[in-house]
Amino acid sequence: MDLNGSVLQHLTRGECMRLVGSVPLGRIVYTRQALPAVELVNFALADGDIVIRTDAGGKLAAATRGAVVAFEADSADPAIHAGWSVTVVGYSRAVTDREEILRLEQTGLEPWAPGERDHFIRISPSIVNGRRIGAHPLVGGQR
């Protein structure tokens, strides 16, 4: 799609997950009291899943147990009107297996939020969509 000299490119699942893994922050979208809620979180990728570390007694942990959630990550450069956005939809689950928790603690995922954050949530991607917008590549010296 051509938008004023820009190209909108749909990304493969592999490219989407590579891009998601290149940034430290994303947004988790979940349902809280029957309404959509969005929170900015830092995360890590582990075995193809998105992993978030949070407070076990918090609203996010309670609302995401076994729920379908969305996760979005992006990067943009407003100066050149370029960037990408990836959305992942999948089931989330609390990590309760002690060995798995020990492995996830080794990923280096340290919560940015204050307080005790000893609860891990895994989001297993079922649907992955992404797109990148940027300038047309030069072809034959012309734009």
C-alpha positions as CSV (number, residue, x, y, z in Angstrom):
1,M,0.0,0.0,0.0
2,D,1.4,3.4,-1.0
3,L,0.7,6.2,1.5
4,N,2.5,9.5,0.4
5,G,5.7,7.7,-0.5
6,S,5.5,5.1,2.3
7,V,5.2,1.4,2.1
8,L,3.0,-0.6,4.5
9,Q,4.4,-4.1,4.8
10,H,2.7,-7.0,6.6
11,L,5.2,-9.1,8.6
12,T,5.7,-12.8,8.9
13,R,5.2,-14.5,12.2
14,G,9.0,-15.0,12.6
15,E,9.7,-11.4,11.8
16,C,7.0,-10.3,14.3
17,M,8.5,-12.3,17.1
18,R,12.0,-11.2,16.3
19,L,10.9,-7.5,16.5
20,V,9.0,-8.1,19.7
21,G,12.2,-9.6,21.2
22,S,14.1,-6.4,20.2
23,V,12.3,-4.1,22.6
24,P,12.0,-4.1,26.4
25,L,8.4,-2.8,26.8
26,G,5.0,-3.8,25.5
27,R,1.4,-3.5,26.4
28,I,-0.8,-6.3,27.8
29,V,-4.5,-6.0,27.0
30,Y,-6.9,-8.0,29.2
31,T,-10.4,-7.8,30.7
32,R,-10.9,-6.3,34.1
33,Q,-14.4,-6.0,35.5
34,A,-15.8,-6.8,32.0
35,L,-14.0,-3.8,30.5
36,P,-10.7,-3.7,28.5
37,A,-7.6,-2.8,30.5
38,V,-4.2,-2.0,29.1
39,E,-0.9,-2.0,31.1
40,L,2.6,-1.1,30.0
41,V,5.0,-3.9,31.1
42,N,8.5,-5.0,30.6
43,F,8.8,-8.6,29.4
44,A,11.1,-11.3,28.0
45,L,10.7,-14.0,25.4
46,A,11.2,-17.5,26.6
47,D,10.7,-20.6,24.4
48,G,8.5,-18.5,22.0
49,D,6.3,-17.2,24.8
50,I,6.0,-13.7,26.2
51,V,6.8,-13.7,29.9
52,I,5.8,-11.0,32.3
53,R,6.8,-10.7,36.0
54,T,4.3,-9.2,38.3
55,D,2.8,-9.2,41.8
56,A,0.9,-12.5,42.5
57,G,-1.8,-10.7,44.4
58,G,-2.3,-7.9,41.9
59,K,-5.1,-7.2,39.5
60,L,-3.0,-8.2,36.4
61,A,-2.2,-11.6,37.8
62,A,-5.8,-12.3,38.8
63,A,-7.3,-11.1,35.5
64,T,-4.9,-13.0,33.3
65,R,-5.2,-16.5,34.8
66,G,-6.2,-18.8,31.9
67,A,-7.6,-15.8,30.0
68,V,-7.2,-14.8,26.4
69,V,-5.1,-11.7,26.3
70,A,-3.5,-9.4,23.7
71,F,0.0,-8.2,23.8
72,E,1.4,-5.3,21.7
73,A,4.9,-4.1,21.1
74,D,6.1,-1.4,18.7
75,S,8.8,1.0,17.8
76,A,8.5,4.2,15.8
77,D,10.7,7.0,14.5
78,P,8.5,10.1,14.0
79,A,11.3,12.0,12.3
80,I,11.3,9.6,9.3
81,H,7.7,8.4,9.6
82,A,8.7,4.8,10.0
83,G,8.1,2.1,12.5
84,W,6.5,-1.3,13.2
85,S,3.8,-2.7,15.4
86,V,3.1,-6.3,16.4
87,T,0.0,-7.7,18.1
88,V,0.0,-11.2,19.7
89,V,-3.2,-12.8,20.9
90,G,-3.1,-16.0,23.1
91,Y,-3.8,-17.7,26.3
92,S,-2.0,-16.5,29.4
93,R,-1.2,-18.8,32.3
94,A,0.4,-18.4,35.7
95,V,3.7,-20.2,36.0
96,T,3.5,-22.5,39.0
97,D,6.1,-25.2,38.3
98,R,9.1,-24.5,40.5
99,E,11.6,-25.7,37.9
100,E,10.1,-23.5,35.3
101,I,10.1,-20.5,37.7
102,L,13.8,-21.1,38.3
103,R,14.5,-21.1,34.6
104,L,12.5,-17.9,34.1
105,E,14.4,-16.2,36.9
106,Q,17.6,-16.9,34.8
107,T,16.2,-14.9,31.8
108,G,17.3,-11.7,33.4
109,L,13.7,-10.4,33.4
110,E,13.8,-7.8,36.2
111,P,10.5,-5.9,36.9
112,W,10.7,-2.2,36.4
113,A,7.8,-1.6,38.8
114,P,8.5,-1.3,42.5
115,G,7.5,-3.9,45.0
116,E,7.6,-7.7,45.2
117,R,7.2,-9.2,41.7
118,D,7.7,-12.9,42.1
119,H,4.8,-14.1,39.9
120,F,5.4,-15.1,36.2
121,I,2.8,-15.0,33.5
122,R,3.3,-16.7,30.2
123,I,1.4,-15.7,27.0
124,S,1.5,-18.4,24.3
125,P,1.0,-16.8,20.9
126,S,-1.9,-18.1,18.9
127,I,-2.5,-15.2,16.6
128,V,0.5,-13.0,15.6
129,N,0.0,-10.0,13.3
130,G,2.5,-7.2,12.5
131,R,3.2,-4.5,10.1
132,R,6.0,-2.1,9.3
133,I,5.6,1.3,7.7
134,G,8.5,3.1,6.1
135,A,9.8,4.9,3.0
136,H,9.7,3.2,-0.4
137,P,13.0,1.5,-1.1
138,L,15.0,3.0,-3.9
139,V,14.5,1.2,-7.2
140,G,16.8,2.2,-10.1
141,G,17.8,5.4,-8.2
142,Q,14.2,6.6,-8.0
143,R,11.7,6.6,-5.3
